[in-house]
């Protein structure tokens, strides 16, 4: 009998996909669920998959692999899509594709499947990643085929005795991992409508946050977070710690209009307390230790990197080449950043590094100023010479035009 390996989250689409794939392809369905730090009881998800009809259900803890191989490279690259989205869901998709193919080989399956629909980003990310890893693999997307609305899916799930967490009254679709949470569908599809409080689960309403702002100190070594508030920890532990602290103070809520891969605009809501804080801290520390020109090149590449990740081109040679550039830059990104959190806001209030290019003796206006003020007039004259030369040429041209006889 044919076997299909399904990426299983335990939500609407994948729960419905188990019996649907079995019925329409006359196949045995094996599910794969990855622990990416979503904070859910995965044993319950395994049981749900089996109850839905899966013949086997794999649950894999890939948090450390996710952080080391995907999150940290994105953090160091400064990858934030369109200035807002820290790419939490997008970073998880190539790893999901990789694990699906690994399990398919173990289980003797020639097909993998996912629950993505026909106009989202994730289907592109998983399909493209899977075929980059194994061009021979068949990728199925039942939600593209069955043409059911969300309401139809709920009815199908109930008819097959499948419990689902969402209700028709609040049909939100959410995807969570340790780097952030994406929420969509339902009332959020109206870009004028403010998200209701029940949309957010990992960040506190800023109005309910503590009245006293805490300070958060994050230490980095070569671009990797290694300590929070003076406590040494792994990168995974640092991300989890920052997420807890920042989320408690309402930091990390994002509401934006986004350009999807398939060519449409969508309203997206995210919670990403760890990503928002760590990206801010890393970016500020990097600005302290790299030159102006290098920072600008790095910034331009960070935009390209974010686009590659968002579009599902993780296995692109361009991404690999940018990683090599970023790794070289990170050799100097060592030091500490102090941030202040207050009712949904986060700002850097201090930074230090043994590799700082900042020189107080050159920057100060007080005693101890070592800047050569006598060199300033000559520098200013040379610096402005192109504008001065262009201005003279422009005035000369205008004068010649004024003196020219009128045309007959």
C-alpha positions in Angstrom: 0.0 0.0 0.0 1.2 3.5 -0.8 2.5 5.5 2.2 2.3 9.3 2.7 4.3 11.2 5.3 2.3 14.2 6.5 3.6 17.3 8.3 1.2 17.3 11.3 0.5 20.2 13.6 -2.7 19.0 15.2 -4.7 21.9 13.9 -7.6 22.1 11.4 -6.0 21.4 8.1 -3.7 18.6 9.1 -6.2 16.9 11.3 -8.7 16.8 8.4 -5.9 15.8 6.0 -5.2 12.5 7.7 -8.5 10.8 6.8 -8.8 12.7 3.5 -5.4 11.5 2.3 -6.2 7.9 3.4 -9.6 8.0 1.5 -8.5 9.8 -1.7 -5.1 8.1 -2.2 -5.9 4.8 -0.6 -2.7 5.2 1.4 -1.4 4.8 4.9 -0.7 8.1 6.5 2.3 8.6 8.7 2.5 12.0 10.6 5.5 14.0 11.6 5.3 16.7 14.3 8.4 18.8 15.1 9.0 20.4 18.5 10.2 23.8 17.4 9.5 25.4 20.8 5.8 25.9 20.3 5.1 25.1 24.0 2.4 22.6 23.4 2.0 19.1 24.8 3.2 17.1 21.8 2.2 13.7 23.3 -1.4 14.8 23.0 -0.8 15.8 19.4 0.7 12.3 18.7 -2.4 10.8 20.2 -4.7 13.0 18.1 -2.9 12.0 14.9 -3.4 8.3 15.7 -7.0 8.9 16.6 -7.5 10.7 13.2 -6.3 7.6 11.4 -2.5 7.8 11.2 -0.7 4.4 11.2 2.3 6.0 12.9 3.1 9.3 14.4 6.6 10.7 14.8 7.3 13.5 17.3 10.8 15.0 17.0 12.5 17.5 19.3 14.5 19.7 16.9 14.7 22.9 19.0 18.5 22.9 19.3 18.9 22.1 15.6 16.4 24.8 14.7 18.2 27.4 16.8 21.7 26.5 15.6 20.9 26.0 11.9 18.2 28.5 11.2 17.4 31.0 13.9 21.0 32.1 14.7 22.0 32.5 11.0 18.9 34.7 10.6 19.6 36.7 13.7 23.2 37.3 12.7 22.1 38.2 9.2 19.6 40.8 10.6 16.8 39.1 8.6 13.5 40.9 9.1 11.1 40.8 6.2 9.8 44.2 5.0 11.0 45.9 8.2 8.6 44.0 10.5 8.3 40.2 10.2 11.2 38.3 12.0 10.4 35.2 9.9 9.6 32.8 12.7 7.3 30.6 10.6 9.4 31.0 7.4 12.5 29.7 9.2 10.8 26.6 10.4 9.6 25.4 7.0 12.9 24.3 5.4 13.6 22.2 8.5 10.1 20.7 8.3 10.7 19.7 4.7 14.1 18.2 5.6 12.6 16.1 8.4 9.6 15.0 6.2 12.0 13.6 3.7 14.2 11.9 6.3 11.1 10.1 7.8 9.8 9.3 4.3 13.0 7.5 3.6 12.8 5.6 6.9 9.1 4.7 6.3 9.5 3.8 2.7 7.2 6.5 1.5 7.5 8.2 -1.9 5.2 11.1 -1.1 5.1 13.8 1.6 2.2 16.1 2.4 1.4 19.3 4.2 -1.7 21.3 5.2 -0.9 24.5 3.3 -3.5 26.2 1.1 -3.2 27.4 -2.4 -2.5 31.1 -1.8 -0.2 31.2 1.2 3.5 31.3 1.6 4.2 28.1 3.4 3.2 25.8 0.5 5.9 27.5 -1.6 8.5 27.2 1.2 7.8 23.5 1.8 7.4 22.5 -1.8 10.5 24.3 -3.0 12.6 23.1 0.0 11.6 19.5 -0.4 12.4 19.5 -4.1 15.7 21.1 -3.5 16.6 18.3 -1.1 15.1 15.4 -3.1 13.8 16.3 -6.6 12.2 12.8 -6.9 9.9 13.3 -3.9 6.1 13.9 -4.6 4.7 16.7 -2.6 0.9 16.6 -1.9 -1.2 19.5 -0.6 -4.7 18.2 0.2 -5.9 21.6 1.2 -5.2 22.8 -2.3 -7.3 20.0 -3.7 -10.3 19.6 -1.6 -11.7 23.1 -2.1 -13.3 23.2 1.4 -13.8 26.5 3.3 -12.9 26.8 6.9 -16.5 26.1 7.8 -16.5 23.0 5.6 -13.4 21.7 7.3 -15.0 22.1 10.7 -18.0 20.1 9.5 -15.7 17.4 8.0 -13.7 17.2 11.2 -16.8 16.7 13.3 -18.2 14.1 10.9 -15.0 12.1 11.3 -14.8 12.5 15.0 -11.8 14.8 14.9 -11.5 17.3 17.8 -10.2 20.7 16.8 -9.2 23.7 19.0 -10.7 26.4 16.9 -14.4 27.2 16.7 -16.6 28.8 14.0 -16.8 31.9 16.2 -13.1 32.5 16.4 -11.5 30.8 13.3 -7.9 31.9 13.9 -5.1 30.0 12.4 -1.9 30.2 14.4 1.6 28.8 14.0 4.1 29.1 16.9 7.7 28.3 17.5 10.4 29.6 19.8 11.2 32.6 17.5 7.6 33.8 17.3 3.9 33.2 16.6 1.9 34.0 13.4 -1.9 34.5 13.7 -4.2 34.8 10.7 -7.7 34.3 9.2 -11.1 35.2 10.6 -11.6 38.8 11.7 -7.9 39.6 11.1 -8.5 39.6 7.4 -10.1 43.0 7.7 -7.0 45.4 7.9 -9.1 48.1 9.5 -10.2 45.9 12.4 -8.1 45.9 15.5 -7.0 42.4 16.7 -9.1 41.3 19.7 -7.4 40.5 22.9 -7.8 36.7 22.5 -5.5 36.8 19.4 -2.5 37.2 21.6 -1.2 34.5 23.9 2.5 35.0 24.5 2.5 38.8 25.1 0.7 40.7 27.8 -1.6 43.5 26.9 0.6 46.6 27.3 -2.1 48.3 29.4 -1.8 45.5 32.0 2.0 45.4 32.1 4.0 46.4 35.2 4.3 50.1 35.9 8.0 49.8 36.6 10.3 49.2 33.5 12.9 46.4 33.9 16.3 46.4 32.4 17.4 43.5 30.3 21.1 42.8 29.7 22.1 40.4 26.9 25.7 39.3 26.3 26.9 38.1 22.9 29.9 36.2 21.8 30.6 36.3 18.0 27.0 37.2 17.4 25.5 34.4 19.6 23.5 35.3 22.8 25.4 33.6 25.7 24.0 35.3 28.8 20.9 37.1 30.0 21.1 39.4 33.0 24.5 38.0 33.9 23.4 34.3 33.8 25.3 32.2 31.3 23.1 30.0 29.1 22.8 28.3 25.7 21.4 30.2 22.8 18.2 28.2 23.1 17.9 29.0 26.8 18.6 32.7 26.0 15.8 32.9 23.4 13.4 31.3 25.8 14.4 33.6 28.7 14.1 36.7 26.6 10.8 35.6 25.2 9.4 35.2 28.8 10.7 38.5 30.1 9.8 40.6 27.0 6.4 38.9 26.5 5.5 39.7 30.2 6.1 43.3 29.4 4.1 43.3 26.2 7.0 43.5 23.8 6.9 41.9 20.4 3.4 42.6 18.9 3.5 43.2 15.2 0.6 44.2 12.9 1.5 44.8 9.3 0.5 44.6 5.6 2.8 42.1 3.9 3.6 41.2 0.3 3.1 37.4 0.0 5.2 35.2 -2.4 2.1 34.5 -4.5 1.7 38.2 -5.4 -1.1 39.3 -3.0 -1.0 41.6 0.0 -2.2 40.3 3.3 -2.7 41.6 6.8 -0.4 39.7 9.2 -0.3 39.7 13.0 2.7 38.3 14.9 3.9 37.9 18.4 7.7 37.7 18.6 9.1 39.0 21.9 12.4 37.1 21.7 13.0 37.9 18.0 12.2 41.6 18.4 14.4 42.1 21.4 17.3 40.0 20.2 17.3 41.5 16.7 17.3 45.0 18.2 20.2 44.1 20.6 22.3 42.3 18.0 21.8 45.1 15.4 22.9 47.7 18.0 25.9 45.8 19.1 27.0 45.2 15.5 26.7 48.9 14.8 29.2 49.5 17.6 31.9 47.2 16.2 31.8 47.4 12.4 32.7 50.2 10.0 30.2 52.4 8.3 30.8 50.9 4.8 30.6 47.3 6.1 27.4 48.1 8.0 25.8 49.4 4.9 26.8 46.3 2.8 25.6 44.1 5.6 22.2 46.0 5.8 21.7 45.5 2.0 22.4 41.8 2.3 20.1 41.5 5.3 17.2 42.6 3.1 18.2 40.0 0.4 18.5 37.3 3.1 15.1 38.1 4.5 13.6 37.9 1.0 15.2 34.5 0.4 14.0 33.0 3.7 10.5 34.5 3.1 10.3 33.0 -0.4 11.3 29.6 0.7 14.8 29.7 -0.9 16.7 28.5 2.1 18.7 26.0 0.2 19.8 28.6 -2.3 23.5 29.1 -3.0 22.9 32.8 -2.5 21.9 32.2 1.1 24.9 30.0 1.7 27.2 32.7 0.3 25.6 35.4 2.5 26.0 33.2 5.5 29.8 33.1 4.8 29.9 36.9 4.7 27.9 37.2 7.8 30.0 34.7 9.7 33.1 36.8 9.0 31.3 40.0 10.3 30.3 38.2 13.5 33.9 37.7 14.6 33.8 41.2 16.2 30.1 41.0 17.5 31.0 40.4 21.1 29.8 42.5 24.0 26.7 43.3 25.9 23.5 45.3 25.3 21.3 46.8 28.0 17.6 47.3 27.1 14.7 49.0 28.8 11.2 47.4 28.5 8.1 49.3 29.3 4.4 48.5 28.4 5.1 47.1 24.9 8.1 49.2 24.0 11.7 48.2 24.0 14.8 50.4 23.5 18.5 50.1 23.8 19.9 52.2 26.7 23.5 50.9 26.9 26.1 49.0 25.0 29.7 47.8 25.4 32.2 45.8 23.5 36.0 45.0 23.7 35.9 45.6 19.9 34.1 48.9 19.9 35.1 51.3 17.2 33.5 54.1 19.2 36.2 56.3 20.8 35.0 58.6 23.5 38.1 60.8 23.2 37.2 61.5 19.6 33.5 61.9 20.2 33.4 64.1 23.3 33.0 67.8 23.4 34.3 67.9 27.0 37.9 67.9 28.4 40.0 65.2 26.9 38.9 65.9 23.3 41.5 64.4 20.9 39.8 65.3 17.7 41.9 67.5 15.4 39.7 70.5 15.0 42.4 72.3 12.8 41.9 69.6 10.2 38.2 70.4 9.8 38.3 73.4 7.4 40.4 71.5 4.9 38.2 68.4 5.1 35.0 70.4 4.7 36.4 72.2 1.7 37.4 68.9 0.0 34.2 67.1 1.1 32.0 69.9 -0.4 34.2 70.4 -3.5 31.9 68.4 -5.9 28.9 70.4 -4.9 30.8 73.7 -5.2 32.1 72.7 -8.6 28.6 71.7 -9.9 27.2 74.9 -8.5 29.7 77.0 -10.4 29.0 75.1 -13.6 25.3 75.5 -13.2 25.6 79.3 -12.7 27.8 79.6 -15.7 25.3 77.7 -17.8 22.5 79.9 -16.6 24.5 83.0 -17.4 25.3 81.8 -20.9 21.6 81.0 -21.5 20.6 84.5 -20.3 23.1 86.2 -22.7 22.2 84.1 -25.8 20.2 86.1 -28.4 16.5 85.1 -28.7 15.7 82.6 -31.4 14.0 84.0 -34.5 
